[in-house]
Amino acid sequence: MKLLNQTFALSLGFAGMLLFSSCSQEAQRETNAEANEVETETHAAGSEISSKANEVGNEANRDLNDFSNWVSDKTSRAKTATKEEWQELKTEYKTREAELEAKSSTWDEKTKQKWQQTKNSWNKFEDSTQARLGIPEDKD
């Protein structure tokens, strides 16, 4: 009888261990599935943020390229501009510059450098045009 009780107790203990092991494995599978889901969601969110950052960067580059092209075009044209035409160009430049300047805090260093180069190019041209037209320098 004692042997029967011991066998029963061992069998019961073994069955308990199997049940516990099975539950642990199921919990581990659920944890792994949850971790994979979180990783997938995190990756998707990171990709979305990266995509939006690229869109903003592309827009900044596009805006700056448009502005740089405008500056190049107008500096060519302004070489023969009258005082009135020059004042119109200068007013338009200041408007465009202000619009871009408002966005510049979000730009990367490369874009900021190109922005500064474009402004420097305009400023040099502005000085020479105003000298040609006999207009005193602005005291901005």
Contacts in CASP RR format, 6 or more apart in sequence:
PFRMAT RR
TARGET T0000
AUTHOR 0000-0000-0000
METHOD contacts of the structure
MODEL  1
MKLLNQTFALSLGFAGMLLFSSCSQEAQRETNAEANEVETETHAAGSEIS
SKANEVGNEANRDLNDFSNWVSDKTSRAKTATKEEWQELKTEYKTREAEL
EAKSSTWDEKTKQKWQQTKNSWNKFEDSTQARLGIPEDKD
56 106 0 8 1.000
57 106 0 8 1.000
57 107 0 8 1.000
57 108 0 8 1.000
57 111 0 8 1.000
60 103 0 8 1.000
60 106 0 8 1.000
60 107 0 8 1.000
60 111 0 8 1.000
61 111 0 8 1.000
63 100 0 8 1.000
63 103 0 8 1.000
64 100 0 8 1.000
64 107 0 8 1.000
64 111 0 8 1.000
64 114 0 8 1.000
64 115 0 8 1.000
64 118 0 8 1.000
67 96 0 8 1.000
67 97 0 8 1.000
67 100 0 8 1.000
67 118 0 8 1.000
68 114 0 8 1.000
68 118 0 8 1.000
70 96 0 8 1.000
71 93 0 8 1.000
71 118 0 8 1.000
71 121 0 8 1.000
71 122 0 8 1.000
74 89 0 8 1.000
74 92 0 8 1.000
74 93 0 8 1.000
75 121 0 8 1.000
75 122 0 8 1.000
75 125 0 8 1.000
77 89 0 8 1.000
78 85 0 8 1.000
78 86 0 8 1.000
78 89 0 8 1.000
78 125 0 8 1.000
78 129 0 8 1.000
79 129 0 8 1.000
81 89 0 8 1.000
81 129 0 8 1.000
81 133 0 8 1.000
82 133 0 8 1.000
83 133 0 8 1.000
83 135 0 8 1.000
86 129 0 8 1.000
86 130 0 8 1.000
86 133 0 8 1.000
86 135 0 8 1.000
90 126 0 8 1.000
93 122 0 8 1.000
97 119 0 8 1.000
100 115 0 8 1.000
104 112 0 8 1.000
104 115 0 8 1.000
107 115 0 8 1.000
127 137 0 8 1.000
130 136 0 8 1.000
130 137 0 8 1.000
130 138 0 8 1.000
END
